[in-house]
Amino acid sequence: MASDRYLTDADNERASPSHEERVAAARAVVYGDDEELIDAEELDAALEEYGVSIGESEDGLPEYRDVPRELSLSACHMAVDLRRDPAEFIAPRA
């Protein structure tokens, strides 16, 4: 069902997380207390700690729910898999 509230461009700007917020969120998930990247097998627990619900789809693949707007799941997965800072995978807003 469509929303009955009209959003202006200014409203959309405020509603969207900034690049810095998105990078900070991804870093909060993928870096451990020792400030090192977590291992891939620790990612689901870190995501759940951040508030993401993880289940399993009918075809056996992970299904992520309740993902905060500021969190980029793909940046988190790529950062852990490639052992790189997630900022490299989050494009700044145009």
N, C-alpha and C positions, 0 to 999 in steps of 0.2 A: 504494500500500500504506500502511496506517495505521501510525503510529508506535506502538511498544510502550512508550513512556515517557509516563507521565501527567504533565501540566504543571499546576501549581497556578496560581492567579491571580498569586501573587508571582513565580513563574517567568516568566510571560508579561510581567509588568511589567519585569523585568530584561532580558528578551530584546528588548523593543521599544525602539527608539531614542527618546530624549527629543525634545521639541519643539526644544530648543536644538541638539541634534545634527543634526536634520533640516534646520533652517535653515542651520546652518554648512556642511553638505554641499552644499546647493543653491547657497549663495553661493560656495563653493569652485569650483563648476563654471561659474557664469554671470558671475563678475567676473574680468576680466583682471588682469595685473600692474599696470596703471595704475589699478586700482580702479574702472574703468568697466565697465558691462555689455558683454559681447561681442556681436558681430553674429550674427544667426541662422545665417549660413553657417559660423560657427566652433563652433557648439554640438556637432555630432557629434564633432569632434576633442577638445573639452573633456571630453565624456562618456567618450570612449575613454581619455583621459589619467587620468580618475578610476577607470578599471577596468571600464567598461561595454563589452561586446562588441556591435557593431552589424552586423547583416546585412540581408538583404532577404527579405521573405516571398514566397511564391509569387505574390501579387497585386501585387508591386512596392513594397509599403510597407515602411518601416524596421521592423526587428525588433530589440528590445533584449534582451540576455541578460546574465547575471552582474551584475545591478543590485544594488548594496549595499542592505541594508535601510534604511539611514538616508537614502537618496537618493530624492527625489520627482521622477520624470521630468516629470510634468505641471507641477509648480511651476517647473522649469527651463525648459520650453518656453514657459509663459505669461510668465515673467519676461523672457525674451529677446524674445518676440513683442510684448509690450505695453510693454517698456522700464520695468519696475517691479521693485522688490526682491522676491525670491522669498518672503520672510517673509510677504508679503501673501496668499500662496496656500497656506500650510501652517497648517492649523488646529491650535491647541493640543489636547493630549489632554484628554479630559473627566475 
